[in-house]
């Protein structure tokens, strides 16, 4: 029979039981087990990747589930549309469900333009030449081209073998194969297929935004994306909200009549996302919105906000200082998640460029304009200009440098 615990040993036992309670954050393992997601090391928030690893770093490790990322479109909607396709392609590889809405392009056309993922090759390459092999040896060699455990699996499953990794790389020069794209379940909202219905009561929200919000609510409720039913994550891509194609007049007048339509929609969207396992990326043509105060309200209603400034069609496109980049990226807003201070980027001078196969965001590094060659040329030009000025001013010519 064990002896009763003494009074001196009771405080140590109580202290031991108190210390073990610091490891009780295991209750979030159900959320962490979702493929393609991970908890933040700063605040424990569940994160998903945007598909662009450099953008994930700027946003504090990724997009937090339940938040909205606002992308202010560039002038020709080239790079903002590309980031949206990166976001959707990452959802396909991670086997998340998608919700795509658009007013101009059919969502099916957007899905067909998703970039192809660069996945790890599990095949074992055969030698180039084997001239002395017999027929039986050649057949056995053909059977050993891939590992035995992957031999009888379908191609789609072997292609998505790395879906558990956080963040992938994509080749923008190729489109995703239909076999891979069709593995993800996608919900579509194409505005021409949803005719506007006049509401009996006065509402600040447009009929197009109201139908979109209702469709989102139905998908979240019917597909079980509530926090208590954490089986998957819904990725929402909303393209070019606020444009005239949605029936909005934000881009048409200085004082639009429907000035509060988009802000009201964003209120409803954030309310849906806060109580569900969903994350949204919204693109807005901010360069067409005349009211900058209204654009500031739209930015504050989103958790993350970035702006893309493309060099296409501007003077910077031919400027040799920016020859290595295609535009500038401005971080407008980062979220305050479970903390008092947000995580600001290390630097504000950011630029993006589209390489042959990859879109990347880097710190803006201008070429040095005071190199040895440039300095010599500049000194010669300054000397020539000084001699001409002295000749015109005093009537005498001299090659001597001016001293100040």
C-alpha positions in Angstrom: 0.0 0.0 0.0 1.4 3.4 -1.1 2.2 5.9 1.6 0.1 9.0 1.7 1.6 12.1 0.1 3.3 14.4 2.6 2.5 18.1 2.8 6.0 19.0 1.4 5.4 17.0 -1.7 1.9 18.5 -2.4 3.1 21.9 -3.8 5.5 20.2 -6.2 2.8 17.9 -7.5 0.4 20.8 -7.9 3.2 22.8 -9.6 3.8 19.8 -12.0 0.1 19.5 -12.8 -0.1 23.3 -13.4 2.9 23.1 -15.8 1.4 20.4 -17.9 -1.6 22.6 -18.8 0.6 24.7 -21.0 0.5 22.0 -23.6 -3.3 22.0 -24.0 -3.4 23.8 -27.3 -3.9 20.4 -28.9 -7.5 21.3 -29.5 -6.6 22.9 -32.8 -5.2 19.8 -34.3 -8.4 19.3 -36.2 -7.8 22.5 -38.1 -4.1 21.9 -38.6 -4.8 18.5 -40.2 -6.4 20.1 -43.2 -4.1 19.6 -46.2 -2.5 22.7 -47.6 -2.7 24.7 -44.3 -0.5 25.3 -41.3 -0.8 27.4 -38.1 1.0 30.7 -37.8 4.0 30.7 -35.6 3.1 34.2 -34.4 -0.5 33.9 -33.4 -1.6 30.4 -34.1 -4.0 31.4 -36.8 -4.7 28.8 -39.5 -2.9 29.9 -42.8 -3.2 28.9 -46.4 -0.8 29.8 -49.2 -1.6 32.3 -51.9 0.3 30.3 -54.5 3.1 33.0 -54.6 5.7 32.2 -51.9 7.1 35.7 -51.9 3.6 37.1 -51.3 3.1 34.7 -48.4 6.2 36.1 -46.8 4.9 39.7 -47.1 1.5 38.7 -45.5 3.1 37.1 -42.5 3.4 33.5 -43.7 0.2 33.2 -45.8 -3.5 34.1 -45.9 -5.4 33.5 -42.6 -8.5 31.5 -42.9 -11.6 33.7 -42.5 -9.9 36.9 -44.0 -10.2 38.8 -47.2 -7.3 39.8 -49.5 -7.9 42.9 -51.6 -5.9 43.3 -54.8 -6.0 46.7 -56.5 -5.8 45.8 -60.2 -3.1 47.2 -62.5 -4.1 49.2 -65.4 -4.6 46.3 -67.9 -5.6 43.7 -65.3 -2.7 41.4 -66.3 -0.8 40.7 -63.1 -3.7 41.0 -60.7 -5.5 38.3 -62.7 -2.4 36.2 -62.6 -2.2 36.4 -58.8 -5.9 35.3 -58.7 -5.1 32.3 -60.9 -2.1 31.4 -58.6 -4.5 31.5 -55.7 -7.0 29.2 -57.4 -4.2 26.8 -58.7 -2.9 26.4 -55.2 -6.4 25.4 -54.1 -6.5 22.7 -56.9 -3.2 21.2 -55.9 -4.1 21.2 -52.2 -7.6 19.7 -53.0 -9.5 22.6 -51.6 -12.9 23.6 -53.0 -13.2 26.7 -55.1 -15.7 29.4 -55.7 -15.1 31.6 -58.7 -17.2 34.6 -59.7 -16.9 37.0 -62.6 -19.0 39.4 -64.6 -17.0 39.6 -67.9 -15.2 36.3 -68.3 -16.8 33.0 -67.7 -15.4 31.3 -64.6 -14.7 28.2 -66.7 -12.3 30.3 -68.9 -10.5 31.5 -65.8 -10.1 27.9 -64.6 -8.7 26.8 -67.9 -5.9 29.4 -67.7 -4.6 28.1 -64.3 -0.8 27.7 -64.4 0.7 24.2 -64.3 2.3 23.1 -61.0 5.9 22.2 -60.9 5.7 18.9 -59.0 8.4 16.5 -57.9 9.1 13.9 -60.5 8.8 10.4 -58.9 9.9 8.6 -62.0 13.3 6.9 -62.3 15.0 7.9 -65.5 16.3 5.0 -67.6 19.7 5.0 -69.2 20.0 6.4 -72.7 21.4 3.4 -74.5 21.3 -0.3 -73.5 22.3 -2.1 -76.6 23.3 -5.5 -75.0 20.1 -6.1 -73.1 18.0 -9.1 -74.0 14.2 -8.9 -74.6 13.4 -10.2 -71.1 15.8 -7.7 -69.5 14.4 -4.9 -71.5 10.8 -5.7 -70.4 11.9 -5.8 -66.7 13.7 -2.5 -67.2 10.5 -0.9 -68.6 8.6 -2.2 -65.6 11.1 -0.5 -63.2 10.8 2.9 -64.7 8.8 4.1 -61.7 8.8 2.9 -58.1 6.7 -0.2 -57.5 4.3 1.6 -55.1 3.4 4.2 -57.8 3.1 1.7 -60.7 -0.6 0.9 -60.4 -1.8 4.3 -59.2 -3.5 6.7 -61.6 -1.5 9.7 -63.0 -3.6 12.3 -61.2 -3.0 10.8 -57.8 0.7 10.6 -58.4 0.8 14.2 -59.7 -0.9 15.4 -56.5 1.4 13.5 -54.2 3.0 16.7 -52.8 -0.3 18.3 -51.9 0.5 18.1 -48.2 3.3 20.7 -48.6 2.6 24.3 -47.9 3.1 26.4 -51.0 4.0 25.2 -54.5 5.7 26.6 -57.5 4.0 27.0 -60.9 5.0 27.4 -64.5 3.0 30.3 -66.1 4.2 29.3 -69.6 2.0 26.1 -69.3 -1.6 25.6 -68.3 -2.8 23.0 -65.8 -3.7 19.6 -67.2 -7.5 19.0 -67.3 -7.1 15.7 -65.3 -5.6 17.7 -62.4 -8.0 20.6 -62.7 -11.1 18.4 -62.6 -10.1 16.8 -59.3 -11.1 20.0 -57.4 -14.7 20.7 -56.8 -15.5 24.2 -58.1 -18.6 26.4 -57.6 -19.2 29.1 -60.2 -21.1 32.4 -60.3 -21.3 34.0 -63.7 -23.3 37.2 -63.5 -25.1 37.0 -67.0 -26.5 33.6 -65.9 -28.1 35.3 -62.8 -30.6 37.9 -64.0 -31.2 40.8 -61.6 -34.4 40.7 -59.6 -35.9 43.8 -58.2 -36.1 43.7 -54.4 -39.3 44.9 -52.8 -37.5 46.8 -50.0 -34.9 49.5 -50.4 -31.4 48.2 -49.9 -28.0 49.8 -50.2 -26.6 46.6 -51.9 -27.0 46.1 -55.6 -29.0 43.1 -56.9 -25.8 41.6 -58.4 -23.9 41.8 -55.1 -27.0 40.5 -53.3 -27.2 37.5 -55.6 -23.5 36.8 -55.2 -23.6 37.0 -51.4 -26.7 34.7 -51.4 -24.9 32.2 -53.6 -21.9 32.2 -51.3 -24.0 31.7 -48.2 -25.7 28.7 -49.8 -22.4 27.1 -50.7 -20.9 27.6 -47.2 -24.0 26.2 -45.5 -24.8 23.3 -47.8 -21.2 22.1 -48.3 -20.5 22.3 -44.6 -17.7 24.9 -44.3 -18.6 25.8 -40.7 -15.9 25.9 -38.1 -17.4 22.9 -36.3 -17.2 20.9 -39.5 -13.6 21.3 -40.5 -13.3 18.9 -43.4 -11.9 21.3 -46.0 -11.3 24.9 -46.9 -13.2 27.0 -49.4 -11.1 29.4 -51.6 -13.2 32.3 -53.0 -12.0 34.3 -56.0 -14.1 37.4 -56.8 -12.9 39.1 -60.0 -13.1 42.9 -60.7 -15.8 43.9 -58.2 -16.8 47.5 -58.4 -16.6 47.7 -62.2 -19.5 48.8 -64.4 -20.1 45.2 -65.5 -21.5 44.4 -62.0 -23.9 47.3 -62.4 -21.8 49.5 -60.1 -21.1 53.2 -60.9 -18.0 53.6 -58.7 -15.8 53.9 -61.8 -18.1 56.2 -63.8 -18.8 59.3 -61.6 -17.0 61.4 -59.0 -20.1 61.1 -56.8 -21.6 57.7 -57.5 -25.2 56.9 -56.6 -24.2 53.4 -55.4 -21.3 54.5 -53.4 -22.1 52.2 -50.5 -23.0 49.1 -52.5 -19.6 47.5 -52.5 -18.8 48.4 -48.9 -22.1 46.8 -47.8 -21.2 43.7 -49.7 -17.8 43.5 -48.0 -19.5 43.8 -44.6 -21.6 40.7 -45.5 -18.6 38.9 -47.0 -16.5 39.3 -43.9 -19.4 38.2 -41.6 -19.6 35.0 -43.6 -15.9 34.3 -43.6 -15.5 35.0 -39.9 -17.7 32.0 -39.1 -16.5 29.6 -41.7 -13.4 27.9 -43.0 -13.1 30.0 -46.1 -10.7 32.6 -47.5 -11.4 35.2 -50.2 -9.3 37.1 -52.8 -11.1 40.2 -54.2 -9.8 42.3 -57.1 -11.0 45.9 -57.6 -10.1 48.3 -60.5 -9.0 51.0 -58.1 -7.4 53.1 -60.8 -10.9 53.8 -62.2 -12.4 54.9 -58.9 -12.4 58.7 -58.7 -13.4 59.0 -55.0 -10.2 58.2 -53.1 -12.0 58.5 -49.7 -14.4 55.7 -50.8 -11.4 53.6 -52.0 -9.9 54.0 -48.5 -13.1 52.7 -46.9 -13.0 49.7 -49.2 -9.4 49.0 -48.2 -10.1 49.2 -44.5 -13.0 46.8 -44.9 -10.5 44.1 -46.1 -8.0 42.4 -43.9 -5.1 42.4 -46.4 -4.7 44.9 -49.2 -2.0 45.2 -51.9 -1.8 47.4 -55.0 -0.1 46.6 -58.3 1.3 49.3 -60.4 2.3 48.0 -63.8 5.0 49.7 -66.0 3.1 48.7 -69.1 2.1 51.8 -71.1 4.0 54.2 -68.9 7.3 56.0 -69.0 8.9 53.6 -66.6 8.5 50.8 -69.2 11.4 52.3 -71.2 13.3 53.6 -68.3 16.6 51.7 -67.9 16.4 52.0 -64.1 13.4 49.6 -64.1 14.5 47.3 -66.9 14.6 44.2 -64.6 11.0 44.7 -63.3 7.5 44.8 -64.6 5.9 46.9 -61.9 5.7 48.0 -58.3 3.8 46.4 -55.4 2.4 48.5 -52.6 1.3 46.9 -49.3 -1.7 48.9 -48.2 -2.8 47.0 -45.2 -1.9 43.9 -43.2 -4.2 42.3 -40.6 -4.2 42.4 -36.8 -4.8 38.8 -35.9 -5.0 37.8 -32.2 -2.5 40.5 -31.4 -2.2 44.3 -30.9 0.4 45.0 -33.5 0.5 43.8 -37.1 3.5 42.3 -38.9 4.8 44.9 -41.2 7.2 44.0 -44.1 10.9 44.6 -43.6 10.9 47.1 -46.5 8.4 49.1 -48.5 10.3 49.3 -51.8 8.8 46.2 -53.5 8.7 45.3 -57.2 7.4 42.3 -59.1 8.6 40.7 -62.3 7.4 38.0 -64.5 10.2 35.7 -65.5 9.9 33.1 -68.3 8.1 30.7 -66.0 7.5 32.3 -62.7 6.0 35.4 -61.1 8.0 36.7 -58.2 8.0 39.7 -55.8 11.4 41.1 -54.8 12.9 44.1 -53.1 13.4 47.0 -55.6 17.1 47.3 -56.4 18.0 50.1 -58.8 21.2 49.7 -60.8 24.1 51.9 -59.5 24.3 55.1 -61.5 27.7 56.1 -60.0 29.8 53.2 -61.4 33.3 53.7 -62.8 32.3 53.9 -66.4 29.3 56.2 -65.8 31.4 58.5 -63.6 34.0 58.9 -66.3 31.5 59.8 -68.9 29.7 62.2 -66.6 33.0 63.9 -65.8 33.8 64.4 -69.5 30.3 65.8 -70.2 30.5 68.1 -67.3 33.9 69.4 -68.4 32.7 70.0 -71.9 29.6 71.8 -70.7 31.8 74.0 -68.4 34.1 75.0 -71.2 31.2 75.9 -73.4 29.6 78.0 -70.6 32.9 79.8 -69.9 33.3 80.5 -73.6 29.9 82.0 -73.9 30.2 84.0 -70.7 33.6 85.6 -70.9 34.6 85.2 -74.5 37.6 83.0 -73.7 37.8 79.3 -74.1 39.4 77.1 -71.5 39.4 73.3 -70.7 40.1 73.9 -67.0 37.5 72.6 -64.6 35.5 75.1 -62.6 36.4 75.2 -58.9 33.7 76.0 -56.4 
